[in-house]
Amino acid sequence: MKMEKIIEDIYEHMPYYSTIGMDVKEIANGKARIELFMRKELSQNGMIHGGVLASMIDASCACAAFSATNFVGFVTTIDLQVSFLKPVSKGMVIASAECLRAGKNVLFCESKIRNEEGELVCVGTSQLLRI
């Protein structure tokens, strides 16, 4: 299946991604990259809301895990850990995730979010269940 079709299916099954403006750019070989442009509706006190960054960690890990299953079935988050390192007040944020371990039922992924200057602003890990 082509990446464009996979991304189209992701948006169809998870409209939340497009609702907040997440743009899935890459999903293949246990890796994923998602971009999001900071806008006023996603802010709190002039900075991107932490829940938006947590959503990006969750989504990028889920996409990486899904690609590690060769796009068979679905995955769902069973644990999510997020550490916020630096506030973001403007521009683009980019989440890059990798599936570090794909077991029979549980997958372990890590994601890092950087601002458009390449500075690390948030990191997280997720365990996901194949369903």
Backbone as a ProteinNet text record, in pm:
[ID]
protein_1_A
[PRIMARY]
MKMEKIIEDIYEHMPYYSTIGMDVKEIANGKARIELFMRKELSQNGMIHGGVLASMIDASCACAAFSATNFVGFVTTIDLQVSFLKPVSKGMVIASAECLRAGKNVLFCESKIRNEEGELVCVGTSQLLRI
[TERTIARY]
84.7	0	88.9	52.4	131.6	111.2	217.2	212.9	97	67.6	-41.1	-174.6	-199.5	-323.9	-328.1	-216.2	-209.5	-243	-184.3	-209.9	-356.2	-412.3	-554.3	-642.3	-611.1	-687	-672.9	-554.5	-532.8	-625.1	-630.6	-718.3	-865.5	-902.2	-1040.7	-1077.7	-986.2	-1013.4	-986.6	-905.1	-869.9	-883.8	-1006.5	-1027.3	-969.7	-942.3	-880.2	-749.5	-673.4	-545.6	-564.2	-657.4	-677.4	-749.8	-831.1	-901.9	-804.6	-694.7	-598.7	-486.1	-484.3	-386.3	-262.5	-266.3	-150.5	-140.8	-21.3	4.8	102.6	51.2	136.2	218	349.3	438.3	502.8	536.4	602.3	551.5	536	500.3	548.4	655.6	712.1	820.3	835.5	946.9	962.9	851.4	857.7	891	877.2	905.7	790.9	778	675.1	720.5	670.5	697.4	567.9	536.4	415.1	453.8	394.9	420.5	291.6	307.4	193	237.8	156.5	188.2	115.7	190.7	135.3	38	-81.9	-179.1	-249.6	-313.6	-373.2	-467	-546.7	-644.4	-579.4	-451.3	-379.5	-294.6	-314.3	-224.9	-289.3	-202.2	-237.5	-130	-169.8	-73.9	33.6	-5.5	86.5	178.8	166.1	250	160.3	215.1	137.4	99.7	-25.6	-76.1	-5.9	28.4	96.7	17.6	-114.3	-197.3	-181.1	-152	-128	2.1	105.9	233.7	218.4	143.8	119	44	-51	-123.1	-29.3	67.2	164	253.8	294.6	373.8	291.9	167.5	78.9	56.1	23	-6.5	116	230.1	350.5	394.4	383.2	415.8	318.3	189.9	90.4	117.6	152.6	183.5	308	411	532.8	501.7	422.6	386	302.8	207.3	122	205.5	305.1	390.4	476.5	511.8	591	510.4	377.5	292.1	263.3	327.6	300.5	155.6	100.1	-33.3	-143	-123.2	-222.6	-295.2	-427.7	-507.2	-497.6	-495.9	-487.7	-395.7	-356	-283.9	-356.2	-347.2	-406.5	-309.5	-305.3	-212	-253.8	-156.7	-183.6	-103.1	-4.1	74.6	140	143.6	203.8	278	405.5	488.2	537.6	521.1	559.7	640.3	750.8	831.8	841.9	801	805.5	936.3	1014.6	1148.7	1161.3	1082.1	1095.8	963.9	918.8	793.2	808.6	696.7	692.5	587	625.7	531.2	498.5	568.9	539.7	601.1	552.6	613.5	566.5	647.8	620.1	683.6	614.6	674.7	669.5	775.7	790.1	814.1	725.6	740	797.1	906.7	968.2	966.7	902	886.8	947.7	984.4	1040.4	989.8	952.9	915.5	1045.1	1077	1202.5	1192.3	1071	1050.6	909	897.2	766.2	752.2	688.2	663.3	538.9	502.9	386.2	258.4	243	121.9	146.4	262.2	290.8	409.1	393.3	499.3	544.3	674.4	729.9	789.2	743.1	786.9	837.2	919.6	973.3	951.9	919.6	901.9	973	1026.2	1090.8	1028.6	995.6	940	1042.8	1065.8	1158.7	1084.3	1131.4	1075.6	1142.1	1102.5	1156.2	1303.4	1359.1	1503.3	1580.1	1508.4	1572	1594.7	1545.7	1563.7	1463.1	1510	1424.7	1332	1200.4	1103.9	1021	1014.1	931.7	977	975.7	1007.3	901.9	884.3	787.9	805.8	747	745.2	602.4	576.9	443.5	452.4	367.4	346.2	210.5	205.9	82.5	49.4	-78.8	-127.7	-178.2	-138.5	-194.2	-336.7	-428.9	-566.4	-618.1
-118.2	0	124.1	221.6	344.4	432.3	508.6	594.3	693.3	747.7	845	783.5	659	588.8	557.8	518.3	490	615.9	727.8	854.9	895.1	877	907.6	823.8	695.3	606.8	649	694.5	740.5	857.9	955.2	1071.2	1030.3	929.6	883.1	819.5	741.2	672.5	759.6	862.9	949.7	1096.1	1145.4	1283.9	1386.3	1344.7	1434.5	1491.9	1411.6	1457.8	1585.8	1582.5	1700.9	1811.8	1776.8	1878.3	1974	1920.4	2010	2053.7	1998.6	2043.4	1957.4	1833.5	1745.6	1701	1706.9	1670.1	1552.8	1432.5	1313.4	1322.9	1334.6	1352.3	1221.6	1135.7	1008.7	901.1	780.7	665.3	540.8	479.2	361.1	300.5	169.3	97.6	128.1	134.4	157.9	300.2	393.4	534.5	620.9	739.5	833.9	976	1068.4	1211.2	1288.4	1372.1	1454	1598.7	1689.4	1832.4	1902.5	2013.3	2094	2238.5	2328.7	2470.5	2532.1	2601.9	2668.4	2777.6	2774.1	2880.3	2914.7	3028.9	3083	2983.4	2910.1	2816.8	2702.6	2681.2	2572.8	2623.7	2749.3	2810.5	2827.8	2845.7	2882.1	2979.2	3099.5	3202.8	3228.2	3220.1	3250.3	3137.1	3021.1	2905.2	2788.9	2698.7	2582.4	2501.8	2460.2	2385.9	2250.4	2210.1	2082.8	1963.6	1972.9	1864.1	1843.1	1949.4	1938.4	1862	1896.8	1825.4	1679.3	1654	1515.8	1439.4	1505.2	1442.1	1408.1	1496	1469.1	1350.7	1341.7	1225.8	1098.8	1100.7	984.9	946.3	1043.4	1016.2	966	1028.9	986.7	847.3	817.3	681.7	580.2	614.3	522.8	497.2	600.9	583.8	497.5	520.8	439.4	293.3	270.9	134.1	67.7	141.3	87.3	45.7	126.1	89.4	-32.2	-49.3	-166.2	-295.7	-285	-403.3	-432	-357.8	-365.6	-329.6	-238.9	-183.3	-289.5	-388.3	-493.6	-467.1	-464.7	-441.6	-297.1	-279	-146.3	-151.8	-36.3	-27.3	74	53.7	147.8	172.2	293.3	331.8	269.8	207.9	156.4	232	308	388.6	501.4	620.3	735.8	817.9	843	925.7	1044.5	1165	1286.1	1377.4	1430.4	1529	1654.6	1767.2	1896.2	1965.6	2001.9	2054.7	2204.3	2256.7	2397.4	2445.9	2566.7	2617.2	2654.8	2649.1	2687.5	2796.3	2910.6	3021	3056.7	2995	3025.2	2918.3	2917.1	2832.9	2689.2	2607.4	2467	2381.6	2272.5	2169.8	2038.5	1958.8	1834.9	1720.8	1620.4	1500.6	1388.9	1329.6	1215.8	1097.9	989.4	872.8	749.2	656.6	529.2	418.7	306.5	188	116.3	115.2	56.2	-94.2	-141.9	-285.3	-321.2	-418.1	-466.9	-611.8	-631.2	-766	-824.7	-944.7	-1011.6	-930.6	-872.1	-796.7	-651.1	-621.1	-485.9	-427.8	-301	-229.1	-112.3	-83.1	27	130	253.6	360.3	481.7	560.4	684.5	795.3	915	1029.6	1151	1232.2	1357.8	1468.9	1579.9	1694.9	1807.1	1863.4	1975.9	2095.3	2215.2	2335.3	2353.1	2456.8	2472.8	2510.4	2549.7	2575	2446.8	2336	2208.7	2183.1	2273.1	2255.5	2153.7	2065.7	1964.5	2031.6	2015.5	2081.2	1983.1	1856.3	1758.2	1618.1	1525.1	1385.2	1297.2	1179.1	1088.9	946.5	856.7	715.6	664.6	557.4	498.9	348.5	279	137.3	124.8	44.9	29.3	-118.6	-147.8	-284.2	-308	-421	-460.4	-509.3	-460.8	-511.6	-545.7
0	0	0	-77.8	-87.6	34.9	68.2	186.2	179.2	62.6	50.3	90.4	49.6	83.5	233	288.8	432.4	511.6	472.7	542.1	526.4	408.9	386.7	479.8	493.2	582.4	728.6	766.3	904	934.5	844.9	865.9	871.2	792.1	791.9	925.7	982.7	1109.3	1231.8	1217.2	1330	1290.6	1278.3	1236.4	1334.1	1457	1555.3	1501.8	1427.9	1373.7	1292.4	1197.8	1114.3	1189.7	1288.4	1367.1	1434.2	1490.2	1555.8	1462.5	1341.1	1242.2	1228.7	1279.9	1263.2	1117.7	1063.4	924.7	923.4	894.9	888.1	760.1	775.6	660.7	616.7	712.7	680.7	775	721.4	803.1	729	778.8	713.6	801.7	791.5	854.2	1002.9	1075	1219.1	1257.9	1165.1	1193.5	1142.4	1202.3	1158.6	1188.2	1106.9	1128.9	1108.6	1208.1	1205.1	1230.3	1152.5	1170.1	1211.2	1283.2	1324	1333	1278.4	1284.4	1402.9	1487.5	1605.4	1562.9	1619.6	1595.9	1726.7	1729	1851.3	1920.1	1842.2	1898.8	1976.8	1958.1	2025.9	2141.6	2179.2	2278.1	2414.7	2509.7	2646.6	2692.2	2729.1	2770.4	2664.7	2537.3	2428.8	2387.6	2451.7	2418.3	2378.2	2296.9	2256.4	2381.1	2387.5	2503	2512.5	2633	2653.7	2603.3	2607.4	2556.8	2407.5	2335.5	2191.2	2167.1	2243.3	2228.9	2270.3	2377.6	2420.5	2311.2	2246.4	2135.2	2020.6	1994.6	1888	1922.9	2050	2094.5	2074.1	2121.5	2110.7	1964.9	1881.5	1740.8	1664.6	1686.8	1613.2	1656.2	1786.2	1832.9	1774	1770.4	1713.4	1565.5	1492.4	1350.2	1330.6	1412.1	1402.8	1434.4	1539.1	1577.2	1467.8	1413.7	1307.9	1187.3	1153.4	1040.1	1073.2	1201	1242.1	1232.5	1231.3	1215.3	1068.1	979.5	835.1	804.4	886.4	865.6	872.3	960	980.7	1111.7	1108.1	1228.6	1273.2	1405	1464.7	1585.5	1634.7	1762	1849.6	1980.5	2074.3	2189.1	2236.7	2342.5	2475.1	2544.9	2679.3	2784.9	2742.1	2835.5	2756.5	2818.1	2752.2	2856.2	2831.8	2919.5	2838.1	2893.1	2820.7	2912.1	2859.8	2931.8	2846.3	2905.2	2836.5	2872.4	2771.8	2794.6	2770.5	2678	2640.8	2581.1	2617.1	2560.4	2413.1	2341.8	2200.7	2186.4	2129.5	2115.8	1971.1	1875.3	1734.5	1645.2	1522.1	1419.8	1418.4	1355.6	1332.4	1441.4	1478.3	1563	1485.5	1500.4	1424.8	1521.6	1517.8	1600.7	1514.9	1561.9	1493.5	1588.8	1546.9	1633.9	1570.5	1658.4	1614.1	1704.8	1644.4	1720.9	1758.3	1886.4	1933	1954	1983.2	2004.7	1963.9	1875.8	1833.1	1875.8	1990.6	2038.9	1974	2017.7	1960.9	1982.6	2101.9	2134.3	2169.6	2227.1	2274.7	2197.9	2158.9	2088.3	2174.6	2173.7	2252.7	2157.7	2170.2	2079.6	2155.8	2087.5	2142.6	2039.6	2088.9	2000	2056.9	1966.6	2004.1	1921.1	1987.3	1917	1919.2	1801.9	1787.9	1729.1	1764.2	1701.3	1565.2	1492.2	1356.3	1354.5	1469.9	1479.9	1512.6	1530.7	1560.6	1708.2	1793.7	1938.1	1991.4	2078.7	2139.8	2240.7	2222.7	2311.1	2393	2349.5	2419.2	2379	2473.8	2444.7	2510.9	2456.1	2516.3	2469	2546.2	2509.7	2521	2449.7	2450.9	2433.1	2507.2	2483.4	2416.5	2312.2	2235.8	2221.4	2217.8	2206	2064.8	2006.6	1876.2	1898.9	1816.6	1825.9	1687.3
[MASK]
+++++++++++++++++++++++++++++++++++++++++++++++++++++++++++++++++++++++++++++++++++++++++++++++++++++++++++++++++++++++++++++++++++

